[in-house]
């Protein structure tokens, strides 16, 4: 299990726990007034309460480098979408049949973190590590939503692959987006039971976002591995020593 935990800043612990348990069936492990740990099968979500006054600089433009979304595998996407609609949850993308033979949808949690549901076994168009693909498919249909990936937009795919190889990741597979004029490609780095979904755009300018620790939304990911030698130290928060890659994805590692 290469991704141990995902840290998300929220403005109301009770509201966020209710959201993630109601719509994603995450299981509470520990809940206090200021924090919550939720089990997502292959990793935990750690919710941290922050003040509501700090505005996030994250935007739902995939041309902004760094964190893009969290993805969960599900067996019943359309039923869950019906429940999300009934609850008034805001959507970023209504359900579609996507490249790779899967059905997907995107929506926001109460504090603006972008979430994806994926139904079906993704049929990769390029395979670089067959064993990793077979292990991915071997996880089969989830009984309840299973944390599957973190998506990140990067400026240099090769540099990103080299960086995360130091955390144990291998380039597993890829999906082309032939209809996108921005030169959009998706590649998957794999370690353990979840992936890093890497977005690259060869024909579009990208923007960069500085890390934020006090604003609502995605905060950091904790890897089971060793911090890469080129990691950028950015301070301490959540009881962890935090780093960033060249594109601004904030992370910690179990082995410093």
N, C-alpha and C positions, 0 to 999 in steps of 0.2 A: 504494500500500500504506500506508494510514493508520495501522494498528497495526503497529509495527515489531517489538516484542518484548514478551513477557510474562515477568515475573520471579516465580519460585516458590522459596520457601525449603524446603529438604529436609534431612533429618538424615543421609542416606547417599547420596552421589552415585552410587556404583556401583549400588545398589539402584534408585534412581529412573531412571537411564539405562536399565537393563534393563527396567523397567516400561514406559517410554514407547516404547522400540524394539520390545518384544515385542507390546504390545497396541495401539499406535497407529501403528506403523511410522514414527515420527519418525526422522530421519537425523542421527546425531551429526556435528557440524561441528568441535567442539573439546571435549575432556574433560580436566580436570585433577583433582587430589585434592579441590579445593574448589569447582569450578564446572563447568558443562557448557552448551554451546550446542547445541540440537537444532532441526533444520529441520522446520517444519510446513507447508510449501508456501507459505502466504501470510504467515507470520510465524515468528519463532523463539521457542522457549521457552528461557529462561536459568535454569538451576538453580543455586542458591546454597546451599552447605552452612552450616547453623546448628547450634548445640548442641541436644540433645534435651530440655533441661530446661525451656524456656519453653513454657507452654501457650498455644495460640491461643484468642482470645475469639470467633473466628468460629463461628457455629452454622448448621446447615442449615435455618433458618427463613427463608423468603422475606420475612418481615416485618422482618428486620434489614436496614437500609439499607446500601448499598455493594455490594461484590463478592458475586456469587452463584455463578457457575460459568463454566467454559470450555467452549465447544461446538465439536465437530468434525463435519464432513460425511463420511459414509462410504457405500460402495456395498453393504456386506455386514454390516449391523448384527447380525442374528441369529447369523451365524457367529462374529462377534467376541464376542458375549455368551456363546456356548458356551465359547470359549477363556477368557474372564474367569472364568466359573464354575469351569472346570477348574483355574484358578490360584488359586481361593479369594479372589478380589477382592471386597470388600464392596460391595453395591449400595444405592443410595438409592431407586431406582425401577426395577423390572423393566420390560422393553420393553412399550410401549403404542402404540396408534394414536392420535395426538394431533390436536388442532384444526389445521386447515390441511393435512390429508392427508399428514402425515409420520409416520414411526415413530421413536420416541425411547427412550432409556434413560439413567439416571444412575448413576454409580458413583464410588468414591473412589480417589485415588492413594495410595501408601504413607504419605503424611503428611497425608492428610485433605482435599486439594484436590478439590472436586467437579467432575466432568467429565461432559459430555453427548455422546452420539452421536446424530446425526440422519441418517436415510436418507430421500431423496426431496426433490423441489423443493417448498418451502413455498408453499402457495396462500394468499396474503394475503387477508384479508377486507376490508381497507381499503387502498387504494393512494394515496399522496400524491406519489410521484415515480416515474412509470412507467419512465423511462430507467434509474433505479437498480435497479428490480426486474428489468428485462430484462438488465442487466449481471450481476446476481446469478444469475439463471437461466442466463445464458450461460456461467458457469463449468462448468456441466454436472456429470456424475457424476465424482467424484474417482477417480483411479487408486489413490491411497493416501489415508488420512485427511487431510483438509485443515482447518486451523484456520479456524473460521467466525465465532465471536463471543465476546464477553465479556458476561455478563448482570449487570445492576445493578438493585437496588431503589432507588427514589427517592421523595421526598415530593412533588415538584412536577414533572409532566411538562413543562410549558411552560418552566419555569426550566431544566430539564435540557437541553431542546432548544436553548434560547438559548445555554447554556454551551458545549455541544459544537459548535454552529455556528461558534464561534471557532476550532475545530480542524479545520474543513472538513466537518463532518457535516451531513447533511440528513435530515429526517424522511422515511423511505422508505415505510413500510407498517405495518399493525397487524393483530393477531389478538385477537378477543374470547374471553373465557372465561365464557360465559353461566351455567354451572352453579356458579360460585364465589361464595358469599355475601359474600366480602370485597370485591367490586367489583374483581376482578383483571382488568387489561388488560395486553397486551404490545404495545409499539411498537418499531420498529426504526429506528435511526439508521445511515446508511450513508456510508462514504467508502472508496474503494479496494475491496479484495477481501474485506473482512470487516465485521461489524456490531457495534454496541452494541445489545444486546437489553435493553430498558428495561421493568422491572416496575413497575406502579403499583397501589395498592390504595386505593380511595376510601372503603371502609367498614371499615377496620381500623387499629388503632394500630400504629405502627412503632417499633422500637428503633434506636439508633445505636451504632456500634462505633468506637472510636478506632483509628487506624492502628498496626500493629505491624511492626517491622522484624526482630525477633529470633526470632519464633515460626514454626514450620513452617506452610506453606500459601501461598496467593497473597500476593504482596508488592506488585507494582506493574505497570503497563502503560506502555510507552513509545510515544507517538504521534509520527507525522511531521507536525508542525504547530507552531503558535505557542501558548504558554501563555495561556489565557483571562485577561482582566484581573481577574476575581473569584476566580481560583484561590487557594487557601489554602496558603502555604508551610509545609512541615512538616519541612524539613531535608534532609540529604544522606545517601545510602546507595547502594551498588552503583555508585559512581562517578558518580551522577546527582544533580541538584538535583530534589527531589521536591515535589509539590503534591497537594492533594486538592480534589475538588469538594465541594459542600455536603452530600452524602450519604456522604462518606468514601472514595470511590474514589481510591486513590493512583495518581498517574501522573507521568510526565516527558514532555517534549516536545523535539524536535530543535532547535527555534528558541525560545530564551528571550526 
